[in-house]
Amino acid sequence: MSATMDRRAQVHVYSVHAIHPFHAVMLAATLPLFLGALLSDWAYWRTHEIQWANFSSWLIAGALVFGAVALLFAVFGLFARRGRGGRRSLYLLLLLAMWVLGFINALAHAKDAWAVMPMGLLLSVIVALLAIAATWVGFSTLRSEMVS
């Protein structure tokens, strides 16, 4: 007994709208730097050792550099023909808020010694939360759409 099966494979093509690798590195670098600044601010608040405030200032400065590049990528991505949408707008607004408040935090950390507290610690908490949210939204744009 012989049976013939016609197996025609359906080919599905997946279109992936992924974040550019360089953009991903710039975005990913902001999170540990802002979190490190938060931790060093907390250490300064607990120990009163001025070096923690200095270390936090440098971490914030580094995060602002990487954040500015990620912000430029987000602006260009928003104005790209395929990039208009609610998620990209939210991502851009989160990055912008993170960068602006991070800059204000850097100015607050430019004060002398204990004058940094408590505003520096509060701003570091807010900026770290914004960095987490921006990184989450930025990397969640990785999605697959079936094009058949």
C-alpha positions in Angstrom: 0.0 0.0 0.0 1.4 3.3 -1.0 0.4 6.7 0.3 1.5 10.0 -1.2 1.5 13.1 0.9 1.9 16.5 -0.5 3.9 18.5 2.0 4.1 22.1 0.9 5.8 24.0 3.5 4.5 27.4 4.2 7.2 29.9 4.5 6.7 32.7 7.0 9.0 35.7 7.0 9.5 37.5 10.2 10.3 41.2 10.2 12.2 42.3 13.3 12.3 45.9 14.2 15.3 45.9 16.5 17.2 48.6 18.2 20.6 49.4 16.5 23.5 47.6 18.3 25.4 50.9 18.9 22.2 52.5 20.2 21.7 49.4 22.5 25.2 49.8 23.9 24.7 53.5 24.6 21.3 52.9 26.2 22.6 50.0 28.3 25.5 52.0 29.6 23.3 54.6 31.2 21.6 52.2 33.6 24.6 51.0 35.5 26.1 54.4 35.7 23.0 56.1 37.1 22.5 53.1 39.5 26.1 53.4 40.6 25.6 57.2 41.2 22.5 56.3 43.3 24.5 53.7 45.3 27.4 56.1 45.8 25.0 58.9 46.9 23.5 56.4 49.4 27.0 55.6 50.7 27.8 59.3 51.1 24.6 59.8 53.0 25.5 56.9 55.3 29.3 57.6 55.8 29.8 61.3 55.2 32.9 60.5 53.2 33.2 63.2 50.5 34.9 60.8 48.0 31.5 59.1 47.5 30.0 62.4 46.3 32.9 62.9 43.9 32.5 59.4 42.6 28.8 60.0 42.1 29.6 63.1 40.1 31.8 61.2 37.7 29.3 58.5 37.3 26.6 61.0 36.5 28.8 62.7 34.0 29.5 59.4 32.2 25.8 58.5 32.2 25.0 61.9 30.6 27.5 61.3 27.8 26.0 57.9 27.0 22.5 59.1 27.5 23.0 62.0 25.1 24.0 59.6 22.3 21.0 57.3 23.1 18.8 60.4 23.0 20.1 61.3 19.6 19.4 57.8 18.3 15.8 58.1 19.7 15.2 61.4 18.0 16.4 60.0 14.7 14.3 56.9 15.2 11.2 58.9 15.9 11.5 60.9 12.7 12.3 57.8 10.6 9.4 56.9 8.3 8.8 53.5 10.0 9.5 54.8 13.5 6.4 56.9 14.3 4.4 55.4 17.1 3.4 55.6 20.8 6.2 53.4 22.1 8.9 55.4 20.4 7.4 58.7 21.6 7.2 57.3 25.2 10.8 56.1 24.8 12.0 59.5 23.7 10.1 61.3 26.5 11.6 58.9 29.1 15.1 59.4 27.7 14.6 63.2 27.6 13.3 63.3 31.2 16.2 61.1 32.3 18.8 63.3 30.6 17.4 66.6 31.8 17.0 65.4 35.4 20.4 63.8 35.2 21.9 67.2 34.2 20.1 68.9 37.1 21.5 66.1 39.3 25.0 66.9 38.0 24.5 70.5 38.8 23.3 69.6 42.3 26.4 67.4 42.8 28.6 70.4 41.9 27.9 71.9 45.3 30.4 71.6 48.2 30.4 68.7 50.5 27.1 68.1 52.4 25.2 70.7 50.4 24.6 67.9 47.9 22.3 66.1 50.3 19.4 65.4 50.3 18.6 66.8 46.8 21.4 64.8 45.2 20.1 61.5 46.7 16.5 62.3 45.7 17.4 63.2 42.2 19.6 60.1 41.9 16.6 57.9 42.9 14.4 59.6 40.3 16.9 59.5 37.5 17.8 55.8 38.2 14.1 54.9 38.0 13.8 56.9 34.7 16.9 55.0 33.4 15.3 51.7 34.3 12.0 52.7 32.6 13.8 54.0 29.5 16.0 50.9 29.1 12.9 48.7 29.6 10.9 50.5 26.9 13.9 50.9 24.6 14.7 47.2 24.6 11.1 46.1 24.5 10.8 47.5 21.0 12.3 44.2 19.9 9.3 42.5 18.4 8.5 40.1 15.6 5.8 40.6 13.1 4.8 37.8 10.7 4.8 38.9 7.1 3.4 36.1 4.9 
